[in-house]
Amino acid sequence: MSRAALGILAGGGALPGRVAAAARAAGREVFIVGLEGFADPAVIGPFPNATARMGAVGRIFELLRAHNCADIVLVGPVRRPGLLDFRPDAVGAALLGRVGKGIFFGGDDGLLKAVVKVLGQEGFTVLGAHEVLTEAVAPNGLLTDARPDAQAIADIRRGAEVARALGSVDVGQGCVVQAGLVLCVEAIEGTDAMLSRAASLRRPGPGGVLVKLVKPGQDRRADLPTIGPSTVRNAAAAGLRGIAFEAGGTLLAERATTIMAAEQSGLFLLGFAPDQPIG
């Protein structure tokens, strides 16, 4: 890594703070631009920071350059803006002219690829959160005492097929499967909202599984699947038996707490390689 400060464009959740702490522990200065309405002040507060509206592109660039940020990490969930919600400033409007307004009407990956491209054109280098926060990358294998049985393994295989299909058209990264039946798929609402729907769609019998994968062809520098304590709590509330996710392509937010929450709820956590047999 260069000696320049690491710039962090922060959405919600705890991961922006963890990325900042990891960079600082490695001897690197950090500066966080918290996106208004998404970044948690308590998370970014311990580090040098400022806030900016998502459409205030000029201000974001000025802040990053003023604090000597050459490398940038995009981390933390945000709600995808519509064109009317974006309200670009003059710099943002000029950038829209370069990349086209169509990015607001496609999938999340298309939008994020455009963001990464623009940052590169502006002289920044975009890093993945997993490159800084290496310990948060989910490993292959079982992380809990609870284990998937034969039906759960079959549901994981089915879920992986569905998640790949969803990802190939840039819709979502996950789904819930119970006894071979796809209860719901993730779209713009996000994982937690999908799990809330899954609770009302549950069938009698053993609970289903949540499966999360990286989208085929996804730029891994942005929006990797993330599993955290709230994911586990919501999965348990939905009556699921476990969560399976792509090893090496998923971030475990608050890893120890996430695993503990799964153990307390009796859920399994399983990292797997989509191109290898499961079980």
C-alpha positions in Angstrom: 0.0 0.0 0.0 1.1 3.6 -0.6 1.8 6.0 2.2 -1.1 8.2 1.3 -4.1 8.1 3.6 -6.8 5.5 3.0 -10.1 7.1 2.0 -13.2 5.3 3.1 -16.6 6.0 1.6 -18.8 4.7 4.4 -22.3 3.4 4.2 -24.1 1.8 7.2 -23.1 -0.8 9.7 -19.9 -1.5 11.6 -17.6 -2.5 8.7 -16.4 1.1 7.9 -15.0 1.4 11.4 -13.4 -2.0 11.2 -11.7 -1.1 7.9 -10.5 2.1 9.4 -9.2 0.4 12.5 -7.4 -2.3 10.5 -5.7 0.4 8.3 -4.7 2.4 11.3 -3.3 -0.7 13.0 -1.2 -1.3 9.9 0.3 2.2 10.3 -1.8 4.0 7.8 -3.7 7.2 8.2 -7.4 7.1 7.3 -10.1 9.6 6.4 -13.8 8.6 6.3 -16.5 10.3 4.1 -19.7 9.2 5.7 -22.7 9.2 3.3 -25.5 11.1 4.9 -28.4 9.0 6.0 -26.4 5.8 6.0 -23.1 6.1 7.9 -23.4 5.6 11.7 -21.9 8.6 13.5 -20.8 6.3 16.4 -18.9 4.1 13.9 -17.1 6.8 12.0 -16.7 9.2 15.0 -13.4 7.8 16.4 -11.7 8.6 13.1 -11.1 11.7 11.0 -14.3 12.2 9.1 -16.8 14.4 7.3 -20.2 13.7 5.9 -21.5 14.3 2.4 -24.7 13.8 0.5 -24.5 10.9 -2.0 -25.0 13.3 -4.9 -22.5 15.8 -3.7 -19.7 14.3 -5.8 -17.7 17.5 -6.0 -17.6 17.8 -2.2 -16.6 14.1 -1.8 -13.7 14.4 -4.3 -12.6 17.7 -2.6 -12.6 16.0 0.9 -10.7 13.0 -0.3 -8.0 15.0 -2.1 -7.7 17.5 0.8 -6.9 14.6 3.1 -4.3 13.1 0.7 -6.4 10.0 -0.1 -5.2 8.1 -3.1 -6.7 4.7 -2.3 -10.4 4.4 -1.6 -12.5 1.7 0.0 -16.3 1.5 -0.6 -17.9 -0.2 2.4 -21.2 -0.4 4.2 -24.7 -0.8 2.9 -26.5 2.1 1.3 -30.0 2.3 -0.2 -29.8 2.5 -3.9 -30.8 6.1 -5.0 -33.2 6.8 -7.9 -32.2 9.5 -10.3 -34.5 12.1 -8.6 -33.1 11.2 -5.2 -29.5 11.5 -6.3 -29.7 15.3 -6.8 -26.2 15.6 -8.3 -24.1 18.7 -7.8 -22.3 20.3 -10.8 -19.5 17.7 -10.7 -22.0 14.8 -10.3 -24.1 16.1 -13.2 -21.0 16.2 -15.4 -20.1 12.6 -14.4 -23.6 11.5 -15.3 -23.0 12.9 -18.7 -19.9 10.6 -19.0 -21.4 7.4 -17.7 -25.1 7.9 -18.6 -28.2 8.0 -16.6 -29.0 4.4 -17.4 -26.9 3.3 -14.5 -29.9 4.2 -12.2 -32.2 1.8 -14.0 -30.0 -1.4 -14.0 -28.7 -3.6 -11.2 -26.5 -2.6 -8.3 -23.4 -4.2 -9.8 -23.7 -2.0 -12.9 -24.0 1.1 -10.8 -21.0 0.1 -8.6 -18.8 -0.7 -11.6 -19.6 2.8 -12.9 -18.6 4.3 -9.5 -15.3 2.4 -9.5 -14.6 3.5 -13.1 -15.3 7.1 -12.3 -13.1 7.0 -9.2 -10.3 5.5 -11.4 -10.7 8.3 -14.0 -10.4 10.8 -11.2 -7.0 9.4 -10.1 -8.1 7.2 -7.2 -7.4 3.5 -6.8 -10.3 1.5 -5.5 -9.5 -1.3 -3.1 -11.8 -4.0 -1.8 -12.7 -4.0 1.9 -11.4 -7.6 2.0 -7.9 -6.4 0.9 -7.7 -4.3 4.1 -9.8 -6.3 6.5 -8.4 -9.7 5.6 -9.6 -11.4 8.8 -13.2 -10.7 8.0 -13.2 -12.8 4.8 -15.3 -15.9 5.4 -13.3 -19.2 5.2 -14.3 -22.4 3.7 -16.0 -24.9 6.0 -18.3 -25.1 9.0 -18.0 -22.4 11.6 -20.5 -23.7 14.2 -21.3 -26.8 16.2 -24.7 -27.1 14.4 -24.3 -28.9 11.1 -26.5 -29.1 8.0 -28.2 -32.4 7.4 -28.9 -34.0 4.0 -32.0 -31.8 3.4 -30.2 -28.7 4.3 -27.3 -29.6 2.0 -29.8 -30.2 -0.8 -31.4 -26.7 -0.1 -27.9 -25.1 -0.2 -27.3 -26.6 -3.6 -30.7 -25.4 -4.8 -30.0 -22.0 -3.3 -26.6 -21.7 -5.0 -28.3 -22.4 -8.4 -30.9 -19.7 -7.8 -28.4 -17.2 -6.4 -26.1 -17.7 -9.5 -29.1 -17.1 -11.8 -30.1 -14.0 -9.9 -26.6 -12.7 -9.9 -26.1 -13.3 -13.6 -28.9 -10.7 -14.4 -27.6 -8.4 -11.6 -30.7 -8.7 -9.4 -29.5 -9.9 -6.0 -27.0 -12.1 -4.1 -29.2 -14.5 -2.1 -32.3 -16.5 -1.5 -34.1 -18.6 1.1 -34.8 -22.3 0.3 -36.9 -24.7 2.4 -37.2 -28.4 1.4 -36.4 -27.5 -2.2 -38.9 -24.7 -2.4 -37.6 -21.1 -3.0 -39.4 -19.1 -0.4 -38.0 -15.7 -1.5 -35.2 -14.1 -3.4 -33.2 -10.9 -2.6 -33.7 -7.9 -4.8 -33.4 -4.2 -4.0 -34.8 -4.6 -0.5 -31.7 -6.3 0.9 -31.1 -9.4 3.0 -32.8 -8.3 6.3 -36.0 -7.3 4.5 -36.0 -10.6 2.5 -35.6 -12.6 5.8 -38.6 -10.7 7.2 -40.7 -11.9 4.2 -39.3 -15.4 4.6 -40.8 -15.6 8.1 -44.3 -15.2 6.8 -43.7 -17.7 3.9 -42.3 -20.5 6.0 -43.8 -24.0 5.4 -44.3 -26.7 8.1 -41.3 -28.9 8.8 -37.6 -28.3 9.2 -36.6 -24.7 8.5 -34.9 -23.5 5.4 -31.5 -22.0 4.7 -30.2 -18.6 3.5 -27.7 -18.8 0.7 -25.5 -15.8 -0.3 -23.1 -15.7 -3.3 -21.0 -13.2 -5.1 -22.7 -12.3 -8.4 -21.0 -13.9 -11.5 -18.6 -11.3 -12.9 -19.1 -9.0 -9.9 -16.3 -6.5 -9.2 -15.2 -7.7 -5.8 -14.0 -4.2 -4.7 -17.6 -3.2 -3.9 -20.7 -4.8 -2.3 -19.4 -8.2 -1.3 -22.1 -10.3 0.5 -21.9 -9.6 4.2 -23.1 -11.7 7.1 -23.4 -10.2 10.6 -25.1 -10.6 13.9 -28.3 -9.0 12.6 -28.4 -11.5 9.7 -28.2 -14.4 12.2 -30.9 -12.9 14.4 -33.2 -12.3 11.5 -32.5 -15.8 10.1 -33.4 -17.3 13.4 -36.6 -15.2 13.7 -37.5 -16.5 10.2 -37.2 -20.1 11.5 -34.2 -20.9 9.3 -31.7 -23.6 10.2 -28.6 -22.1 8.8 -26.7 -19.7 6.5 -24.4 -20.8 3.7 -22.2 -18.3 1.9 -19.4 -18.1 -0.6 -16.0 -18.8 1.1 -13.5 -16.2 0.2 -16.2 -13.9 -1.2 -18.2 -13.0 1.9 -17.4 -10.6 4.7 -18.2 -11.7 8.3 -19.0 -8.5 10.1 -18.2 -8.8 13.8 -17.0 -12.4 13.2 -16.9 -13.6 16.8 -20.2 -12.1 17.7 -21.8 -13.5 14.5 -20.6 -17.0 15.3 -21.7 -16.7 18.9 -25.2 -15.5 17.8 -25.4 -18.5 15.5 -24.3 -20.9 18.2 -26.9 -19.5 20.7 -29.7 -19.8 18.0 -28.6 -23.3 17.0 -28.0 -22.2 13.4 -25.2 -23.5 11.2 -22.8 -21.1 9.4 -21.2 -22.8 6.3 -18.7 -21.3 3.9 -18.5 -23.2 0.6 -16.9 -22.9 -2.8 -19.6 -22.7 -5.5 -17.5 -24.6 -8.0 -16.9 -27.5 -5.6 -19.3 -30.2 -4.3 -21.2 -29.2 -1.1 -21.4 -31.7 1.7 
